[in-house]
Amino acid sequence: MAGPHLAPTTGNAVPNVDDTDLGGLLADLRGVHAGIELILDGLRLIAHDRHSIDRTQTLIATLAGNADCDLITAIAHTVQRLASADTNPALRTLPLDQQKQVQRHGEQAVFDLTDPYHHQQASEACAAIDGI
């Protein structure tokens, strides 16, 4: 039987990400915060795990294929939350005009990152798995 049910051998092994752009990013982002470490560990697990066709499609959609409900959108809303003095008390020590500037950029980030255009190629990858 073809697919994820093949016995793991050198010929069908999932390649390590360490010497790739992804591996470099995962290494570069280490040490920022425990929450980021968890995200990086999750991405590394996803990249190294064996997946079925269905799981691959679901993961692509969940990571970046749906501007209404994917990790990019969740990250965008987290950025917006961190950029607002209403939800991040650390910013309350900044002058009011600076707080408003930070908040404006956070709002623009969520607007930009949730633009369906930025999710289109991941969505197309999901459709291509179905032969659409």
Residue frames as a rotation matrix with the C-alpha (Angstrom) as fourth column:
MET 1
0.584 0.812 0.000 0.00
0.812 -0.584 0.000 0.00
0.000 0.000 -1.000 0.00
ALA 2
-0.267 -0.678 0.685 1.41
0.648 -0.652 -0.393 3.40
0.713 0.339 0.614 -0.95
GLY 3
0.438 0.442 0.783 1.43
-0.092 -0.844 0.528 6.52
0.894 -0.303 -0.329 1.17
PRO 4
0.088 -0.423 0.902 2.05
-0.894 -0.433 -0.116 6.95
0.439 -0.796 -0.417 4.89
HIS 5
0.821 0.309 0.481 1.72
-0.514 0.766 0.386 3.22
-0.249 -0.564 0.787 5.53
LEU 6
0.574 -0.706 -0.414 5.07
-0.091 0.448 -0.889 2.35
0.814 0.548 0.193 3.96
ALA 7
0.707 -0.443 -0.551 7.62
0.702 0.351 0.619 0.98
-0.081 -0.825 0.560 6.37
PRO 8
0.871 -0.418 -0.259 10.10
-0.379 -0.906 0.188 3.71
-0.313 -0.066 -0.948 7.26
THR 9
0.468 -0.786 0.404 13.21
0.836 0.542 0.087 3.26
-0.287 0.297 0.911 5.16
THR 10
-0.443 -0.726 -0.525 15.94
0.436 -0.687 0.581 5.56
-0.783 0.028 0.622 3.94
GLY 11
-0.839 0.068 0.540 14.12
0.524 -0.164 0.836 5.97
0.145 0.984 0.102 0.62
ASN 12
0.012 0.918 0.396 10.88
0.486 -0.351 0.800 7.23
0.874 0.183 -0.451 2.14
ALA 13
-0.262 -0.200 -0.944 12.22
0.959 -0.163 -0.231 8.94
-0.108 -0.966 0.235 5.27
VAL 14
0.866 0.479 0.144 10.98
0.478 -0.877 0.040 12.40
0.145 0.034 -0.989 6.17
PRO 15
0.024 -0.941 0.337 13.98
0.611 -0.253 -0.750 14.69
0.791 0.224 0.569 5.60
ASN 16
-0.007 -0.159 -0.987 15.38
0.943 -0.330 0.047 16.61
-0.333 -0.931 0.153 8.57
VAL 17
0.809 0.407 0.424 14.78
0.531 -0.816 -0.229 20.37
0.252 0.410 -0.876 8.47
ASP 18
0.512 -0.591 -0.623 18.03
0.543 -0.339 0.768 21.38
-0.665 -0.732 0.148 10.15
ASP 19
-0.570 -0.818 -0.074 19.90
0.419 -0.367 0.831 22.41
-0.707 0.442 0.552 6.98
THR 20
-0.215 0.592 0.776 16.92
0.917 -0.150 0.369 24.16
0.335 0.792 -0.511 5.37
ASP 21
-0.571 0.113 0.813 15.45
-0.081 -0.993 0.082 27.65
0.817 -0.019 0.576 5.52
LEU 22
0.553 0.832 0.039 12.83
-0.192 0.082 0.978 26.31
0.811 -0.548 0.205 7.94
GLY 23
0.481 -0.446 -0.755 15.51
0.806 0.563 0.181 24.83
0.344 -0.696 0.630 10.18
GLY 24
-0.610 -0.748 0.261 17.38
0.622 -0.656 -0.427 28.12
0.491 -0.097 0.866 10.21
LEU 25
-0.221 0.630 0.744 14.25
-0.356 -0.763 0.540 30.04
0.908 -0.146 0.393 11.15
LEU 26
0.742 0.508 -0.438 13.39
0.162 0.497 0.852 27.59
0.651 -0.703 0.286 13.91
ALA 27
0.068 -0.816 -0.575 16.91
0.967 0.195 -0.163 27.99
0.244 -0.545 0.802 15.32
ASP 28
-0.685 -0.386 0.618 16.93
0.352 -0.918 -0.183 31.78
0.638 0.092 0.765 14.96
LEU 29
0.018 0.820 0.572 13.64
-0.355 -0.529 0.770 32.18
0.935 -0.217 0.282 16.81
ARG 30
0.248 0.017 -0.969 14.72
0.694 0.694 0.190 30.20
0.676 -0.719 0.161 19.87
GLY 31
-0.525 -0.579 -0.624 15.06
0.839 -0.227 -0.495 31.89
0.145 -0.783 0.605 23.25
VAL 32
-0.636 0.321 0.701 12.42
-0.061 -0.927 0.369 34.62
0.769 0.192 0.610 22.86
HIS 33
-0.275 0.651 0.707 9.66
-0.962 -0.188 -0.200 33.26
0.003 -0.735 0.678 25.11
ALA 34
-0.739 0.012 0.674 8.40
-0.220 0.941 -0.257 29.90
-0.637 -0.338 -0.693 26.37
GLY 35
0.338 0.937 0.085 5.27
-0.108 0.128 -0.986 30.26
-0.935 0.324 0.145 24.22
ILE 36
0.463 -0.277 -0.842 7.39
-0.884 -0.220 -0.413 30.75
-0.071 0.935 -0.346 21.10
GLU 37
-0.663 -0.725 0.187 9.41
-0.723 0.685 0.094 27.65
-0.196 -0.073 -0.978 22.07
LEU 38
-0.295 0.647 0.703 6.18
0.008 0.737 -0.676 25.63
-0.955 -0.194 -0.223 22.12
ILE 39
0.707 0.542 -0.454 5.17
-0.394 -0.232 -0.889 26.96
-0.587 0.808 0.049 18.71
LEU 40
0.055 -0.788 -0.613 8.61
-0.996 -0.001 -0.089 26.17
0.070 0.615 -0.785 17.28
ASP 41
-0.748 -0.286 0.599 8.52
-0.415 0.906 -0.086 22.67
-0.518 -0.313 -0.796 18.76
GLY 42
0.174 0.912 0.371 5.09
0.010 0.375 -0.927 22.18
-0.985 0.165 0.056 17.21
LEU 43
0.677 0.022 -0.735 6.26
-0.692 -0.320 -0.647 23.35
-0.249 0.947 -0.202 13.79
ARG 44
-0.411 -0.896 -0.167 9.30
-0.912 0.401 0.091 21.09
-0.015 0.190 -0.982 14.00
LEU 45
-0.532 0.306 0.789 7.08
-0.130 0.892 -0.434 18.14
-0.837 -0.334 -0.435 14.95
ILE 46
0.596 0.796 -0.106 4.75
-0.174 -0.001 -0.985 18.87
-0.784 0.605 0.138 12.04
ALA 47
0.427 -0.498 -0.755 7.70
-0.904 -0.268 -0.334 19.15
-0.035 0.825 -0.564 9.65
HIS 48
-0.615 -0.789 -0.017 9.24
-0.788 0.615 -0.042 15.84
0.044 -0.013 -0.999 10.79
ASP 49
-0.285 0.586 0.759 6.09
-0.370 0.663 -0.651 13.77
-0.884 -0.467 0.028 11.30
ARG 50
-0.973 0.117 0.199 4.61
0.231 0.511 0.828 11.36
-0.004 0.852 -0.524 8.77
HIS 51
-0.464 0.844 -0.269 1.22
-0.496 -0.499 -0.710 12.49
-0.734 -0.196 0.650 7.48
SER 52
-0.199 0.538 0.819 -1.61
0.765 0.607 -0.213 11.06
-0.612 0.584 -0.533 5.45
ILE 53
-0.661 0.068 0.748 -2.90
0.598 -0.554 0.579 12.99
0.454 0.829 0.326 2.45
ASP 54
0.391 0.911 0.128 -5.93
0.580 -0.352 0.735 14.10
0.714 -0.213 -0.666 4.47
ARG 55
0.564 -0.244 -0.789 -3.80
0.731 -0.295 0.615 15.20
-0.383 -0.924 0.012 7.44
THR 56
-0.573 -0.803 0.165 -1.43
0.773 -0.463 0.435 17.07
-0.273 0.376 0.885 5.09
GLN 57
-0.343 0.544 0.766 -4.34
0.524 -0.566 0.637 18.99
0.780 0.620 -0.091 3.61
THR 58
0.699 0.648 -0.304 -5.76
0.581 -0.265 0.770 19.76
0.418 -0.714 -0.561 7.05
LEU 59
0.189 -0.718 -0.670 -2.39
0.824 -0.255 0.506 20.95
-0.534 -0.648 0.543 8.34
ILE 60
-0.719 -0.443 0.536 -1.80
0.681 -0.604 0.414 23.26
0.140 0.663 0.736 5.37
ALA 61
0.050 0.838 0.544 -5.27
0.416 -0.512 0.751 24.77
0.908 0.189 -0.374 5.82
THR 62
0.760 0.256 -0.597 -4.77
0.637 -0.111 0.763 25.12
0.129 -0.960 -0.248 9.58
LEU 63
-0.157 -0.912 -0.378 -1.36
0.880 -0.303 0.366 26.74
-0.449 -0.275 0.850 9.24
ALA 64
-0.695 -0.277 -0.663 -2.16
0.037 -0.935 0.352 29.30
-0.718 0.220 0.661 6.56
GLY 65
-0.917 0.211 0.337 -5.01
0.385 0.259 0.886 28.33
0.099 0.942 -0.319 4.24
ASN 66
0.057 0.994 0.092 -8.02
0.821 -0.099 0.562 30.10
0.568 0.043 -0.822 5.71
ALA 67
-0.639 -0.381 0.668 -7.96
0.092 -0.900 -0.426 33.78
0.764 -0.211 0.610 6.70
ASP 68
0.270 0.820 0.504 -10.96
-0.570 -0.286 0.770 33.18
0.776 -0.496 0.391 8.97
CYS 69
0.831 0.084 0.550 -9.41
-0.515 0.492 0.702 30.34
-0.211 -0.867 0.452 10.97
ASP 70
0.669 -0.690 -0.275 -5.71
0.403 0.648 -0.647 29.47
0.625 0.322 0.711 10.72
LEU 71
0.342 -0.597 -0.726 -2.52
0.912 0.024 0.410 29.98
-0.228 -0.802 0.552 12.67
ILE 72
-0.642 -0.537 0.547 -1.46
0.668 -0.742 0.056 33.03
0.375 0.401 0.836 10.68
THR 73
0.058 0.768 0.638 -4.75
0.045 -0.640 0.767 34.67
0.997 -0.016 -0.071 11.68
ALA 74
0.798 0.189 -0.572 -4.28
0.539 0.202 0.818 33.61
0.271 -0.961 0.060 15.31
ILE 75
-0.189 -0.941 -0.281 -0.78
0.972 -0.220 0.085 35.09
-0.142 -0.257 0.956 15.26
ALA 76
-0.508 0.056 0.859 -2.13
0.402 -0.867 0.295 38.30
0.762 0.495 0.418 13.70
HIS 77
0.534 0.797 0.283 -4.67
0.049 -0.363 0.930 38.71
0.844 -0.483 -0.233 16.48
THR 78
0.577 -0.437 -0.690 -1.99
0.814 0.244 0.527 37.97
-0.062 -0.866 0.497 19.09
VAL 79
-0.553 -0.769 0.322 0.17
0.801 -0.596 -0.048 40.74
0.229 0.231 0.946 17.59
GLN 80
-0.136 0.594 0.793 -2.79
0.092 -0.789 0.607 43.10
0.986 0.156 0.053 17.76
ARG 81
0.815 0.452 -0.363 -3.39
0.348 0.119 0.930 42.15
0.464 -0.884 -0.061 21.40
LEU 82
0.169 -0.852 -0.496 0.27
0.970 0.055 0.237 42.70
-0.174 -0.521 0.836 22.30
ALA 83
-0.653 -0.469 0.594 0.24
0.650 -0.750 0.122 46.08
0.389 0.466 0.795 20.54
SER 84
0.143 0.786 0.601 -2.66
0.086 -0.615 0.784 47.49
0.986 -0.061 -0.156 22.56
ALA 85
-0.802 -0.411 0.433 -2.24
-0.325 -0.307 -0.894 49.10
0.501 -0.858 0.113 25.97
ASP 86
0.112 0.926 0.360 -5.81
-0.958 0.004 0.287 47.94
0.265 -0.377 0.888 26.72
THR 87
0.938 0.276 -0.208 -4.70
-0.248 0.957 0.153 44.30
0.241 -0.092 0.966 26.63
ASN 88
0.293 -0.905 -0.309 -0.96
0.734 0.419 -0.534 44.63
0.612 -0.070 0.787 27.32
PRO 89
0.931 0.181 -0.316 -0.32
0.358 -0.625 0.694 46.59
-0.072 -0.760 -0.646 30.52
ALA 90
0.033 -0.992 -0.122 3.41
0.836 -0.040 0.547 46.89
-0.548 -0.120 0.828 29.73
LEU 91
-0.357 -0.149 0.922 2.56
0.817 -0.529 0.230 49.47
0.453 0.835 0.311 27.07
ARG 92
0.692 0.722 -0.012 0.77
0.620 -0.586 0.522 51.70
0.370 -0.369 -0.853 29.58
THR 93
0.332 -0.654 -0.680 4.14
0.607 -0.404 0.685 53.08
-0.723 -0.639 0.262 30.66
LEU 94
-0.554 -0.504 0.663 4.66
0.832 -0.312 0.458 54.61
-0.024 0.805 0.593 27.20
PRO 95
-0.800 0.308 -0.515 3.53
-0.230 -0.950 -0.211 58.16
-0.555 -0.051 0.831 26.40
LEU 96
0.072 0.970 0.234 -0.07
0.005 0.234 -0.972 58.18
-0.997 0.071 0.012 25.11
ASP 97
0.510 0.115 -0.853 0.86
-0.790 -0.330 -0.517 59.18
-0.341 0.937 -0.078 21.56
GLN 98
-0.564 -0.767 -0.307 3.37
-0.821 0.561 0.109 56.34
0.089 0.313 -0.946 21.40
GLN 99
-0.610 0.452 0.650 0.76
-0.059 0.793 -0.607 53.90
-0.790 -0.408 -0.457 22.76
LYS 100
0.454 0.860 -0.235 -1.62
-0.271 -0.118 -0.955 54.96
-0.849 0.497 0.180 19.99
GLN 101
0.156 -0.491 -0.857 1.08
-0.988 -0.086 -0.130 54.55
-0.010 0.867 -0.498 17.34
VAL 102
-0.860 -0.448 0.245 1.91
-0.470 0.882 -0.037 51.03
-0.199 -0.147 -0.969 18.57
GLN 103
-0.263 0.855 0.448 -1.80
0.047 0.475 -0.879 50.16
-0.964 -0.210 -0.164 18.62
ARG 104
0.502 0.433 -0.749 -2.31
-0.665 -0.360 -0.654 51.52
-0.553 0.826 0.107 15.08
HIS 105
-0.313 -0.701 -0.641 0.52
-0.934 0.351 0.071 49.36
0.175 0.621 -0.764 13.78
GLY 106
-0.852 0.072 0.518 -0.91
-0.165 0.903 -0.396 46.32
-0.497 -0.423 -0.758 15.58
GLU 107
0.185 0.982 0.021 -4.29
-0.123 0.044 -0.991 46.97
-0.975 0.181 0.129 13.99
GLN 108
0.385 -0.119 -0.915 -2.66
-0.908 -0.228 -0.352 47.34
-0.167 0.966 -0.196 10.57
ALA 109
-0.723 -0.690 -0.003 -0.74
-0.687 0.719 0.107 44.10
-0.072 0.079 -0.994 11.12
VAL 110
-0.503 0.603 0.619 -3.95
0.108 0.755 -0.647 42.15
-0.857 -0.258 -0.445 11.80
PHE 111
0.520 0.684 -0.511 -5.56
-0.416 -0.319 -0.852 43.76
-0.746 0.656 0.118 8.75
ASP 112
0.077 -0.591 -0.803 -2.62
-0.996 -0.014 -0.086 42.85
0.039 0.807 -0.590 6.52
LEU 113
-0.825 -0.532 0.192 -2.02
-0.551 0.832 -0.062 39.35
-0.127 -0.157 -0.979 7.90
THR 114
-0.387 0.757 0.526 -5.68
0.161 0.617 -0.770 38.37
-0.908 -0.213 -0.361 7.64
ASP 115
-0.041 0.312 -0.949 -6.05
-0.888 -0.446 -0.108 39.56
-0.457 0.839 0.296 4.05
PRO 116
0.684 0.393 0.614 -7.39
-0.159 0.902 -0.401 36.52
-0.712 0.177 0.680 2.17
TYR 117
0.801 -0.438 -0.408 -4.82
-0.486 -0.077 -0.871 37.17
0.350 0.896 -0.275 -0.58
HIS 118
-0.129 -0.941 0.312 -2.03
-0.963 0.043 -0.267 36.09
0.238 -0.335 -0.912 1.76
HIS 119
-0.214 0.143 0.966 -3.77
-0.533 0.812 -0.239 32.79
-0.819 -0.566 -0.098 2.44
GLN 120
0.559 0.597 -0.575 -4.62
-0.774 0.127 -0.621 32.03
-0.297 0.792 0.533 -1.18
GLN 121
-0.051 -0.644 -0.763 -1.61
-0.817 0.466 -0.339 29.90
0.574 0.606 -0.550 -2.11
ALA 122
-0.890 -0.193 0.413 -1.95
-0.422 0.692 -0.586 27.66
-0.173 -0.695 -0.698 0.94
SER 123
0.027 0.977 0.211 -5.64
-0.489 0.197 -0.850 27.31
-0.872 -0.081 0.483 0.12
GLU 124
0.487 0.077 -0.870 -4.72
-0.868 0.149 -0.473 26.45
0.093 0.986 0.139 -3.48
ALA 125
-0.634 -0.749 -0.193 -2.28
-0.694 0.661 -0.285 23.80
0.341 -0.047 -0.939 -2.22
CYS 126
-0.593 0.513 0.621 -5.17
-0.317 0.561 -0.765 22.21
-0.741 -0.650 -0.170 -0.29
ALA 127
0.483 0.811 -0.330 -7.35
-0.606 0.038 -0.794 22.28
-0.632 0.584 0.510 -3.40
ALA 128
0.086 -0.540 -0.837 -4.55
-0.936 0.244 -0.253 20.78
0.341 0.806 -0.485 -5.51
ILE 129
-0.816 -0.322 0.481 -4.35
-0.509 0.794 -0.332 17.83
-0.275 -0.516 -0.811 -3.10
ASP 130
-0.075 0.892 0.447 -7.98
-0.048 0.444 -0.895 17.14
-0.996 -0.089 0.009 -4.04
GLY 131
-0.560 -0.219 0.799 -7.10
0.732 0.321 0.601 17.54
-0.388 0.921 -0.020 -7.73
ILE 132
0.594 0.801 -0.076 -9.02
0.706 -0.564 -0.428 20.81
-0.386 0.200 -0.900 -7.99
